């Protein structure tokens, strides 16, 4: 098994878990926050998708799905166009609201497809390419892809936890 095949499997598991975290939830549960400073399922899934979209598109030299496929307009959020949610205040978290889980899963699925298309074309030496020199050491493609996986998995766990809290309240 090659590294790209492992990554394809891992990113596909994220897709499954995004659907599990969002599936069947009405808007009031998707947008509910267990406390004033907590994140909602909507914000967590939107954010993990925005980070994957931003980071993978940048590494692949592609336009973000968010902009290229008009997801920014479909969501209609009162946020800057390229906002990924990083460093959001409680007030900004509150701006990420959806009317349907289908919007979240549709956007994730579109990002997932672009991610898989990029991964399928990689060869072993590609993972050593430097994609971000702002860090010391500089970030390779392999490290960036694993970093995105880690971030996505953490936020998925949080979304599943918030889903359980809100449903039991």
N, C-alpha and C positions, 0 to 999 in steps of 0.2 A: 504494500500500500504506500502511495506517495503522500507527501505532506499536503498537497492540494486536495487529495481525496479525503484526508482526515478533516481538513477545514470545511470541505463541502458537507460532510456528515455533520460536523458541529454546528454550522450555520443552519442546516436543515432542522436540527433539533430546536434551535431557537425559534424558527418559524412555527413549529408544532406547539411550543410553549406559549408563544404570543397568542395563538388561536385559543389555547386552553385558558389563558388568563383573562381574555376578553369575551370569549364565547358565551352567548346567552344573557349577558348583563344588560339591564336597561340603563338609559342615560343617567338616572339618578345614582345608581351604584357606580357606574364608570367614573363619574365626576365627583363622587363623595370623597371627602378628606377626613380621616379619623380624628384629626385635630387641626387647629388653625394653621399650624406650620408643617403639616404632613402633606405628602404627595398623594395624588389620586391615581387610580389605575390608568386613567386617560393620560395623565401627565407622564407617568413612568413609561408607558408603551410608546407614546409620542417621542419622548426624549431618547429612549434607546434606539428607536428607528432613525431619528434625526442624526444621532452620533454615527450610527453605521453608515447612513447615507453620506454624510459629510466626509467621514474619514476614508471610506472605501472609494468614493468618487474622486477624492483628492489623490489618493495613491494610484488610481487607475487612469488619471488624466481625463476624467469624464465630468459632465455636468451632473449636479445632484438631481436625483429623481424628483425631489421636492419642488424644484424649479422647472425642470425640463418637462414634467408631466402635469404641471399645474396643481400639485397637491397643496401648495401654499394657498392657492385661491379656494380650493375645495374646503380646507380647514377654516379659512377666514379668521385667523387669530390676529389679535391686536398686538403683534410682536414684529420685530425686524425680520426681513425676508430670510436671512441666513441664520437666524437664531436656532440654536440646538438645545437650549435649556440649561446649558452649563452655567452654574453660578446663579440660577434663578432665585430671586427673593420669593417670599410667600405670596406677594401680590402678583408676580409674574406667573407663578405656578397656577394661581386661581384663574388666569386668562386661558389656560389650556382646557377647554371643555369641548365635548363632542356630543352630537345628537344620536350617534349610532356607533356600535362597535365595528360595524362594517367599514367605516371610514378608517379606523385605526388598522384593521387587518388588511384592508385594500392597499393602504400606503406601505405597510410592512411587506406585503407580498411583492409589490413593485420594486422595492429596495432589494428584497431578497433575490429576485430574478436578476437584477443588475449585478449584485454581489456574486451570484453563482456563475454568471456569464464571464465575469472577470477571473474568478478562481479557475474555471475550466481551462483558460488559456495560459495559465502560469506554467513555467518550467522551474526546475530546482534552483537554478542560479538567480531567478527573479526574487526569491525570498531574501537575498542578501543586499538588494538595492536599497540605498538610503532614500527614505521618503520624508524625513523631517530632521533638519540640522539644528533646530532650536534647542535640542537636548544634548547632554553630554553623558554617555555617548550618544551619537546620532541614532535615530530610530530607523531600523530596517523595515522593509515590507513585512517580513515574517513577524517581527515584534509588534508592528501596528495591527496586523490581523488578529493576533492573539489578544492584544490589548482590547480591541473592540469586542471580541468574544467574551472576555472577562467582564467588561462593563455591561454588556447586554445580559449576561447571566445574572449578575448582581441585581440589576433592575427588574428582571423577570421574577426573581425570588421575592423582591419587594412587592411587585404587583400582585403576585399570588397571595402574599400575606395580607395586603390591604384588602384584596377581594374577600378573603375569609373574615377579616375584622368587620368590614362593612355589612356583609351578608348576615353576620351573627348579631349585629347591633339591633 
